[in-house]
Amino acid sequence: MPQHSEDAGARIARARKSRHLTQRELADLSHVSYSTLTKVEQGAMPASPSVIGALARALSVQVAELNGQPYLEELRQDHLDGLINPIREALNIYDLGPDPEVTPRRVEDLEDHAEKLCAMVRATNIKQVAAELPGLVHEATTAAHTNPVDRNWRLLASAYRTAYDVTTKLGFPDLCTVALDRMDWAAQRASDPVLGGMRQYLRALAYLRASDYQTGKRLISLGVSALEQAEDGLVRDVVTGQLHLGAAVLAGRDKDKANAENHLTEAARIAKRTGSAEKIHWLSFGPTNVKVHHVSVLAELDLYPEAVHQAEKISAPGDWPVSRLAHHHAEVARAEMWAGRTDAAFKSLIKARKLAPQQTRYHPTVRETYAGLEAAKRRMPDSFGNFGSWLGM
């Protein structure tokens, strides 16, 4: 069980010692500087995603282990832990055929429910989605096996995509991988190249979080290839544009500035054509999302002052998805913290919490940023300690 009183540095030190490695040996294996490693382990500086990724690869552990995910104690406090196993069970019955004890609603009603859950994820009502999702998956599974037409397989693929969203946000990378495999299984039966492209995009994000950037880039290429089989139009453009945004962040995390900029440029070109298309597969694609990803890429390239400056130019529409806006505030907070703007960083964390408390509490970037701000806590307001207690840190 993860030790949530520890920060990432303490977990890194514990994993290093279990491998019988010195700090110097781990620094050499991971290509993380000895100075950075020692400061991270001492809690004198936070561990950035790229540093955690490099150390996880060198230690042969999952990134989630060094991040401390899943945050089980907090999940129990929020009564979310009991909602995970029903999702796991729903994902496991994919190939068993129709369940004789399940009578599915009309497909139109199931589609409406699936769409509602997608909208609720974007509104960050994660607990309610997690509670309703298993029942929908059971009904959609039986419907697809009883009447195996493309429409029913697309419905099931949509439910699996929501399972991916929920398990990712709650910090269960093993389950999000299963959900993606199930999504691919259903998408193949639906003969839907757009769903195939979407699945590769989501897989690429999973590999980004696991710090396997080369595999992530290959998945982006496979996704673009899959979309070449889809009909021309808005949907294909939006998913293609989102693939370029994912590729830009992957390249940024891999410190490949030229490729990151090329992908951002292509995404901006597509977004100019599509305009705001936030509800197409609930990807939030459009000009605003391109600008937000530009901030992310600059931060991944360690260009933190530039990221903060770019963020100041962004004015998100009032109806922009809450989940995406809260995620953006968390990323801006990280850039502000590294740029030395501690007060602004904490204010950005507060914005993220107000917009999406459930999502923010389980966001590794939020915890990384809070840990970085602790070094300056003498200059932080009294509410800073309360925020840390809420996070469980």
N, C-alpha and C positions, 0 to 999 in steps of 0.2 A: 504494500500500500504506500503511495507517495507520502512523504513527510511534508505537510503543507506549512509547518513552521519554518522550514528551510527555504532559502532562496535558491536560484539556479546554481549559483556558485558553490553552495554547500552540496548540492546533488552531484555536481560535476566532480568535486573533490572525492565524494564517497564512491562514485563509479570508477574514478581513476585509481583509488586505493584498492578497490576490489579486483582491478586488473594488474595490481602490483607494479604500477608505473609511477615514476617520479614526475614532477611537474615538467622538468626539462624534457623527459622522454615523450610525454604527451604533447608538449609544444612541437617537438620535432615531427611526430607522427601526424599531427593535425594541420601543420603549417600555420598554426596560430602563434603569435609571438609569445615568448616566455613572459614578458612584462604584462601583456594582456591577460594571459591565463592566471598569473598569480593575483592580479588585481580582481579578476572575476571571482576566483575562489575565496578571496578575502572579503568579498562584498563591497570592495572599494569602487567598482564600476559594474554596470549591468552587462549581461551577455546579450549581444545583438543576435538576431536570427541567423545570420551567416556564421557567427562564431559558434553558436550552439550546434548548428548543422555540421560544421567541420569537426567539432569535438565528438559529436554523436557518431559520425562515421569512423573516427579514429578509435573510439571505444567500443564499436560494434553494438551500440544500443539505439533504441528509437529516440527520435527527438522528443517525443511526448514524455519519455522517462526523465529527461533532463529538465523539461518544462514543469514536471510534476503532474501531468495530466493522466487520467481525469482527476479533477479536484473533488474527491469523494466526500469529504466532510461537508463542503459547501453544497454539494448536490443533495446530501441528506437534509441539511438545514432548509433547503428550498423545496424539499419533498419531490425532487426530480429523480433520485436514484432508483425508485421503484418503477419508473416509467421506461427504463432502458431495456429490461429483460423482455417485456412484451414486444418491443420493436425487434429485438434479436430473434424471438420466436417467430414473428411474422415474416421475417426475411428467410427463415429456414424452411418454410413450407412451399417454396416457389414451384417445385417440380412434383408435388404430390397429387396433382389433379384437383378436381372440384371437391370441396369439403361438404359432405352430406348434411352437416349441421349448420351450414351457412346458406342463407337465402339472400343473394345480392339484390340491392335496389336497382331501379332502372339505370341503364348506363348514363343517361342524361343527369340523373341525380348524383351518381358517383363522380362524373366529370365535374359537376358543380362543387362537390365536396373537395375534390382534389385541387381545384382552382382556389377555393377558399383557404385551404391549408397553405398553399403557396403564398397567398397574400398575407396570411397570418405570420408566416416565417419572416417576410419582409417587414412586418410590423413588430417583429421580435416577440410575439406571444408564444415563446418556445414551449412553455409548459403545457398550454392547451393543445398545441399541435402534437406534442409527444403523446398526450393522452388519447387523442382521437386517431392518430395515424395507424396503429395496429389493426383496428377494426376496418379501416378503409382498405388496408393491404389485403386482409383476409377476404373481403368482399370482391375486390378487384381481381385477386388471384382466382377465385372460384368462377367469376364472370369470364375471365380470359380462357380458362380451361374448358368451360361449358360451351362457349361460343368463340372459338379462336379466330376472330377477325382482327384486322389491323387496328381498328378503333379501340378494341378492348386491350390489346397489347400496349397501345400508346398510353392508355389510362394507367395500366399497371406500371409502365416505365415512369410515368409522372409521379406515382406514389413512391417508387423506389428513389427517385431524385429527391423528394422531400425527406425521406429517411436519411439520405446522405447529408442534406442540409442540417437536420436536427443533430445527428450524431457528430458531425463536424463541430458545430457550435458548442456542444457539450463536452467535447474533448475525448471522443472515443474513435481514434483513427482505425482501429481494427474493424469496427462496425461500418465506418464510412466506406472502407474498401469493399466489404461484403455488399453494401447497398449499390455501389457502382457496378460490381459484377452482375448483380441482379438486374440493374438498369440495362446493361448491355444485352443480357439474355432476353429481356422483353423487347428491346429496341430491334434486335435482329428478327424477331418474329413479326414485328410491325413493319419490317422492310422500310424503315424511316431513316434516310441518311442524315437528316437534321439531328435526330436524337443520337445517332452515332457520333456526329461531330460534337454535340453537347457533352456526351459521355467522356470523350477524349479530353475536352477542356476541363471537366471536373477532375478527371484522373491527373491531369497536369498540375492542378492546384494541390492535389493530395501529395504529389511528388515534390512540389515546391515546399510544402510544410515539412516533408521528410528530408529536405535538403539534397535531393537527388535531381539536380538541375538538368543534367544531360538527358535523362529519361523524360523529364518534363518537356524539354524542347522537342524530343522525338514524338511525343504524344500530340503536341500542338500541330506538328506537320501531318500526322495521321488524321487529325481532326479536320484540317483544311482540305486534305485529299477526300475525306468522306463527304464533305459539303459540296464538292465539285459534282457529285451525283444528284444533288438536290435541285429543285426548280429555282430559276432566277426569281428574285423578289426580296421583299423586306425581311422576311424571316431568315433567309440564307445570309443576307448582308449583316444582320444584327449578330448572328452567331459567329460569323467570320470575323467581324470587328472585335467581338469579345475574345476570340482566340488570340488575336493580335495583342490585346491588352494583357492577357495572361502571359503571352510570350515576352512582352516587354518587362514585366515584373520578374519573370524567370531570368532573363538576361541581366537585369539590374542586380539581382541577388548574386548572380555569377560574376559580377563586376565587368560585364561586357557592355560598355556604354554605347558603342556604335550600333549594335544589334537592337538594344533597348530603344534607342532613338528611332531607328528604322521602323520598328513595330508600332511605336506611338504615332509616327507620321502616317502610316497606313491606316491605323484605327481612326485617326482624326479625319482622314480623307473619306472613309466610309461613313463616319458619324455625320459629316456635313451633308451626305446624301440621305441618310435615314432620319436625321433629326432625333428628337427625344423618342425613345422606344423602350421605355422602362419595363413595360409589361410583356414584351416578347420573350417568352420563356423566363420571365422574371429576372432578366440579366441586368437591368438598370442601364442598358447601353444607350449612349448618346453623347453629345458634346461635353456635358458635365462629367460623365464618368471618365471620359478621356482625360480631362483636366485633373480629376482626382487621382487617376492612375499615374499621371505625370509626377504628382507629389510623391506617390509611393516609390516610383522608380528612382527619383532623386535621393530619397532616403535610403533605398537599398544600395545606391552607389556611394553612400556615406557623404553625400553633398547636402548636409542638414540645413545650413543657412539658406541655400537655394530652395530646398523643399519648403521651408517656412515661408519664404518670399512668394513662391508659387501658390501656396495655400491661401495667402492673404488676398489673392486675386479672384478666388472662387466664391461665387454666390450661388448656392444650391437652390433650385426651385422649391417652393413651399410644399409641393406634393412629392418631393423626391423620397424614395424608400428610406424609412427610418433606419433599417439595418445597415444600409450602405453608408448613410450619413454618420451614424455612430461609429462604424468601422473607420471612416475617414478621420473623425476627431481623435480616435485612438492612435492612428498613424501620425497625425499632426503633433499630438502630444509627445510621441517618441522623438520626432525631429526637433521639436522645441527643447526637449530635455537635453539632447546631444548638442544643440546649439547654445546651451547655457541659459535658456529662457525658462527657468524653473517655475516661476509664477504662472506664466502663460501655459506651460505644460500641464500643470495641475488643473487649471481652468478648463483645458481641453478634455482632461479625464472626467471632470465633473459634467461637461456637456454630453459626453458619451454615456455616462451613467444615467443622466436625466432622460435621454432619448431612448435608451435600450438597456435597462438595468440587468436583465437576465443575460443578454449577450455580452455585455461589458464585464460582468463578474467572471466569466469563463474565458476571457480573451487573453492569451499569453502575452500579447504586446502590451496590454494594460498592466499586467503584473511586472513585466520587464521594466516598463517606464516607472512604475511606482518604486521598484527597487532602486532604480537610478536616482530618483528624487530623494530617497531616504538620506543620502549623504548630505543633502542640503536641508534636512528637516528643521534645523534650528531657525531657518529663514522662512519656513512654511507656516501657513495658518493653523490654528488649533484643529480645524476640520480635517487636516491631513491625516492625523492618527485615526480618526473615525473612519476615513475612507479605507485605510489599511485593515482595520478590524473587519469592515464589511467584505473586503477581498479575502480575508482569512490569512493575512500575511503578518 
